[in-house]
Amino acid sequence: MASLADVISYIHNNYPDAQNSLSVERLIKLIYLADWKYSISHDLHSQITSIEWRIRDFQPWMDNLSVTEMIKVLATIRVGKLLRISQELTEEQKRSLQFVIETAVEKNEDDLSRLVHSTFPAIKQNNSSSILDFSVLAREYEAEFKPFIGKRN
């Protein structure tokens, strides 16, 4: 799994006008979406990060230690003291992150929240606040929806 610092650095370096438009709340949603995208795109159904995601108040949530670490890394990047190149990320991880960035960049906060709410883990867990096991949920998602993917009438 990639370090949180590498993931944040990659998003910050590739997000248009990140200095002004990338809030911590938006960053949390982007990382959640990237973890889920990677889980359903990757054969092993693993996440990019080691974050233990939960859904609280219909939003992705992580423990306070991760949020604090995220804020510190983002602040360090913004003052120019951390110029990570994200060398630890695989090409597949970068593709998932880039897909999420391109999808989210034009969305306002409400639309981005709706996108998060529409993900399979958010619907399935329905605010239970238990840890989301993306590996299990990705397999379940694949079993339920794979027969319909690619079929057109």
Protein Blocks (a to p, Z undefined) as FASTA:
>chain_A
ZZfklmmmmmmmmmghklmmmcfklmmmmmmmmmmmmmmmpmnlpafblcdcddeehiac
ddfklmmmmmmmmmmmmnopaccehlmbcfklmmmmmmmmmmmmmpcfklmmmmmmmpmk
lmmnnonopacdfklmmmmmmmmmmmmgopaZZ
